[in-house]
């Protein structure tokens, strides 16, 4: 048996204890210690990844609060305008605070790289499941599409305010400026076209993640699927219907509230169920 040569940062006893060997050759120690270091690097990357996801979720909650956190329009006040435009979405923005809307669009948009970075932790967790990896890929596509849908609320708000001004400015028997109204309608159609694919692909991705977690092929226990966004959606939707300080700021932030809760749950689960 060859002589033992120490490896900087690891004693022989540490390596033996960690891997269950009583005697090791130099090459064995080197490969084991290298593997330990690799695991430590991956562990730290996973921590930073899920923290990035958590921070991005907070940014998106703030963005949603700023750009869509408004009270539902009163049909007694805006009924004719809603009927004219064909949807109550425009009536949310009859009086706007442009800086609030601008920052609501930008704070979420600029944080999307952090949300994408958060997918690394999910990939490490789910890499043993083909369904889970497919779910992570769909989440990535959905996340990439989300900033466009979110930011479109900004021009829609500006156009809706102009449409409301045109509606109020029209005299008795006069029709509001049709070009102004149609401009707002076009932006709303664009918003719908951008929003549904982003939400649909993201939802499908989370469903596949749930299937992977429930199958027991990951480091997390099967019941962790109940902490994922799809299972959280209904109770959190009910909670946002209740009175709370600042209501309705968070009413439109449901998707990102459940992302935040999942990020916190992920970190807590890693304490007892390391993903590597």
Secondary structure, 3 states (H helix, E strand, C coil): CCCCCCECCECHHHHHHHHCCCCCCHHHHHHHHHHHHHHHHHHHHHHHHHHHHHHHHHHHHHHHHHHHCCCCCCHHHHHHHHHHHCCCCHHHHCCCCHHHHHHHHHHHHCCHHHHHHCHHHHHHHHCCCHHHHHHHHHHHHHHHHHHHHHHHHHHHHHHHHHHHHHHHHCCCCCCCCHHHHHHHHHHHHHHHHHHHHHHHHHHHHHHHHHHHHHCCCCCCCHHHHHHCHHHHHHHHHHHHHCCCCCCCCCCCCHHHHHHHHHHHHHHHHHHHCCCC
